[in-house]
Amino acid sequence: MRRRTFLAVAIALAAGAAPAAPDDRKQVIEELRRAGEAGGARVREALVAQTDRALEDRRRPRPGASRCGVTDEEEQARAIADVASARPDSQAFARRWFAAMALRSQWMLCLADVRSWTQAGLKRHPRDPVLLLAAGLAEETEAAFGRRVNVAQLNEMRSAAVQSNRIDRDLGEARRWFADALAADPEQHEARLRLGRTLFLQGKADEGSAELARVAGAAQDPGLVYLAHLFLARIHDQAGRPSDAERAYRAALVADPAGQAAAFGLAQLLGRADGDAGRDLLLQALARAPRTGRRDAYMSYHLGITNRGERELAALRAEVAP
């Protein structure tokens, strides 16, 4: 039987026709590796086609199937991305693809998948700031609500100590990843925001405040400015500085007038001194609350703030579209 070319196989993959056989998969990779100097566009097309097939495969309902876990179709896409990473004309494309897959998994809270994509991507693109950021996201989220100990096997005091140690370890890992991301790109404001928050959570409030203040003063993204002021307000409030906390909460509301977390925090702060003022502010916040569409950036914080992974995949598709 005459072997199909890799482009024909890629088209079949995009159309959802078979080839699922291991030999077909190997043939695709072999053909792509043999692509000449002009083959970069075809490699990128094959990567997008296989990615779309993998995502379509995920959308098909399967009884008992998990929403997380890297699938065989995604592994094939990763093998094509490896080929693209080895080509000077496709390295940047592949680097963005690895980051997109990691950020997409973060949005789904599939933390093991985030680690899988970032580890694979950083092996080929070790200084990519977005991949470094994504690696930190997984650890920061793990610290928030990931690992849990079996309390039936531990007494309450020991359970709390073990949990605290694990959280601190995860925060430390996240902090290192965010610092690495900033070393690769000092203008990556999201990494600086998260570095500031993890420093604060590890008891380094002054260092954390300094990083958050830099984000508040330099970031162009209103969501990042909002979160920087929100976290600064909480640092001030916890330190017993209500006037500074109030100013930070109000600055957050300037960045996002409909921000519910800042409005509720400010209402709680004012309510301690004047219950009527706190109640009035809370009623105003509820009246401004969006009923549909955009959500408070704080509500999406552990998902990655925005679904950047899907947006980047859409951009990659547009680049290879005929």
KESEDO-128842 format. One line per 10 residues: their letters; for each residue x, y, z of C-alpha. Coordinates in steps of 0.02 Angstrom, whole numbers, padded with zeros to 5 digits. Layout:
<marvexs>
A> X:Y:Z; ...;
</marvexs>
This chain:
<marvexs>
MRRRTFLAVA> 00000:00000:00000; 00069:00171:-00047; 00112:00274:00105; 00012:00433:00130; 00105:00597:00143; 00108:00684:00310; -00005:00823:00242; -00138:00698:00189; -00129:00619:00360; -00143:00790:00443;
IALAAGAAPA> -00298:00829:00341; -00373:00663:00392; -00336:00703:00573; -00421:00872:00561; -00573:00795:00477; -00589:00665:00614; -00559:00517:00500; -00448:00381:00575; -00283:00364:00573; -00270:00307:00751;
APDDRKQVIE> -00151:00163:00715; 00023:00181:00794; 00106:00153:00626; 00010:00300:00552; 00060:00410:00697; 00243:00362:00678; 00232:00394:00493; 00170:00571:00521; 00317:00610:00635; 00443:00530:00517;
ELRRAGEAGG> 00375:00627:00369; 00378:00790:00466; 00557:00763:00522; 00608:00738:00342; 00525:00900:00286; 00649:01012:00198; 00688:01195:00218; 00519:01243:00148; 00425:01122:00260; 00401:01234:00412;
ARVREALVAQ> 00228:01291:00359; 00173:01110:00338; 00240:01064:00509; 00141:01205:00587; -00015:01156:00491; 00002:00977:00551; 00021:01035:00731; -00137:01139:00724; -00232:01000:00635; -00182:00871:00765;
TDRALEDRRR> -00221:00991:00908; -00395:01022:00841; -00424:00836:00825; -00366:00811:01005; -00482:00946:01070; -00627:00880:00969; -00592:00706:01038; -00603:00779:01214; -00775:00850:01177; -00847:00680:01135;
PRPGASRCGV> -00939:00613:01289; -00868:00454:01362; -00943:00370:01515; -00821:00382:01660; -00693:00483:01561; -00593:00610:01661; -00588:00792:01609; -00402:00793:01651; -00256:00689:01591; -00153:00708:01432;
TDEEEQARAI> -00236:00602:01297; -00156:00497:01159; -00212:00627:01032; -00128:00764:01133; 00030:00659:01149; 00035:00649:00959; 00017:00838:00950; 00160:00853:01074; 00268:00742:00963; 00233:00858:00816;
ADVASARPDS> 00274:01008:00927; 00441:00926:00964; 00477:00923:00778; 00424:01105:00763; 00537:01151:00911; 00687:01081:00819; 00657:01193:00668; 00719:01375:00674; 00569:01428:00569; 00443:01350:00691;
QAFARRWFAA> 00524:01362:00862; 00427:01517:00915; 00264:01437:00854; 00298:01279:00954; 00347:01378:01109; 00182:01472:01104; 00089:01309:01077; 00164:01227:01233; 00119:01382:01335; -00058:01382:01265;
MALRSQWMLC> -00085:01200:01311; -00020:01231:01487; -00129:01384:01514; -00281:01294:01443; -00253:01153:01570; -00237:01282:01709; -00405:01357:01660; -00478:01182:01683; -00384:01162:01850; -00296:01006:01783;
LADVRSWTQA> -00136:01039:01879; -00047:00877:01834; -00077:00920:01650; -00006:01095:01676; 00152:01017:01746; 00161:00894:01602; 00149:01031:01470; 00267:01150:01558; 00398:01016:01590; 00394:00963:01407;
GLKRHPRDPV> 00395:01143:01345; 00535:01202:01460; 00642:01056:01408; 00642:01130:01233; 00618:01315:01275; 00697:01335:01448; 00688:01524:01461; 00511:01553:01399; 00429:01673:01524; 00251:01614:01492;
LLLAAGLAEE> 00296:01431:01521; 00387:01481:01681; 00233:01579:01735; 00121:01430:01699; 00232:01316:01802; 00212:01435:01948; 00024:01442:01925; 00007:01256:01956; 00106:01264:02118; 00016:01420:02181;
TEAAFGRRVN> -00152:01337:02148; -00093:01177:02231; -00054:01278:02386; -00229:01351:02385; -00334:01193:02369; -00235:01051:02296; -00154:00922:02407; -00246:00856:02559; -00184:00739:02695; -00280:00588:02760;
VAQLNEMRSA> -00339:00659:02926; -00403:00488:02979; -00222:00432:02996; -00159:00585:03089; -00212:00675:03245; -00279:00850:03221; -00121:00942:03273; -00006:00840:03162; -00128:00853:03017; -00125:01043:03029;
AVQSNRIDRD> 00065:01045:03037; 00084:00930:02886; -00041:01031:02786; 00047:01193:02831; 00216:01123:02778; 00146:01065:02612; 00065:01233:02578; 00227:01324:02619; 00324:01206:02506; 00204:01235:02361;
LGEARRWFAD> 00210:01423:02387; 00399:01416:02388; 00400:01321:02223; 00277:01446:02149; 00382:01593:02208; 00538:01521:02126; 00448:01494:01961; 00379:01672:01962; 00551:01742:02001; 00622:01643:01854;
ALAADPEQHE> 00484:01710:01741; 00529:01887:01791; 00714:01854:01762; 00667:01801:01585; 00549:01949:01560; 00551:02088:01690; 00397:02167:01610; 00288:02014:01642; 00171:02098:01766; 00065:01945:01804;
ARLRLGRTLF> 00219:01851:01865; 00264:02000:01975; 00087:02009:02045; 00092:01825:02091; 00267:01840:02161; 00206:01979:02275; 00059:01877:02335; 00162:01721:02371; 00291:01824:02465; 00152:01894:02574;
LQGKADEGSA> 00076:01723:02604; 00248:01661:02660; 00260:01800:02789; 00365:01921:02686; 00238:02062:02685; 00359:02206:02651; 00438:02117:02502; 00268:02066:02437; 00201:02243:02453; 00346:02312:02354;
ELARVAGAAQ> 00313:02193:02209; 00125:02228:02212; 00154:02415:02215; 00263:02400:02059; 00122:02309:01969; -00007:02437:02026; 00100:02578:01957; 00161:02500:01794; 00036:02371:01728; -00078:02422:01584;
DPGLVYLAHL> -00202:02280:01611; -00343:02346:01725; -00368:02171:01794; -00189:02162:01855; -00197:02338:01928; -00359:02291:02016; -00285:02134:02092; -00125:02223:02145; -00225:02353:02243; -00340:02219:02312;
FLARIHDQAG> -00195:02117:02381; -00111:02275:02448; -00272:02318:02539; -00273:02149:02623; -00092:02166:02676; -00128:02337:02753; -00286:02274:02837; -00198:02124:02912; -00058:02239:02975; -00183:02351:03064;
RPSDAERAYR> -00172:02498:02943; -00356:02532:02903; -00327:02701:02818; -00200:02626:02698; -00314:02477:02670; -00460:02591:02628; -00356:02689:02502; -00300:02527:02419; -00477:02457:02410; -00539:02620:02332;
AALVADPAGQ> -00395:02617:02207; -00447:02440:02160; -00623:02503:02129; -00556:02641:02017; -00471:02505:01913; -00632:02402:01911; -00787:02493:01976; -00885:02330:01971; -00753:02231:02068; -00849:02133:02197;
AAAFGLAQLL> -00703:02071:02301; -00639:02248:02328; -00813:02316:02365; -00849:02180:02492; -00678:02202:02572; -00705:02389:02586; -00881:02365:02654; -00814:02247:02787; -00675:02369:02831; -00793:02517:02848;
GRADGDAGRD> -00921:02413:02938; -00804:02387:03085; -00806:02573:03121; -00976:02621:03051; -01103:02484:03018; -01215:02599:02915; -01073:02651:02800; -01023:02470:02771; -01202:02418:02735; -01230:02563:02613;
LLLQALARAP> -01071:02521:02518; -01120:02338:02511; -01290:02382:02438; -01206:02492:02308; -01088:02350:02261; -01232:02229:02241; -01322:02354:02128; -01167:02368:02017; -01135:02181:02010; -01132:02118:01829;
RTGRRDAYMS> -01272:01996:01799; -01192:01911:01650; -01028:01909:01556; -00869:01975:01636; -00822:01911:01807; -00718:01989:01945; -00534:01954:01908; -00514:01886:02084; -00642:01750:02048; -00532:01687:01905;
YHLGITNRGE> -00366:01712:01993; -00323:01528:02014; -00383:01486:01839; -00258:01606:01764; -00360:01769:01770; -00413:01750:01587; -00425:01601:01470; -00264:01646:01380; -00235:01468:01323; -00387:01462:01211;
RELAALRAEV> -00351:01636:01143; -00173:01587:01098; -00230:01426:01013; -00352:01531:00911; -00210:01647:00862; -00102:01499:00808; -00245:01431:00703; -00265:01599:00618; -00080:01602:00573; -00090:01439:00476;
AP> -00261:01471:00398; -00255:01476:00207;
</marvexs>
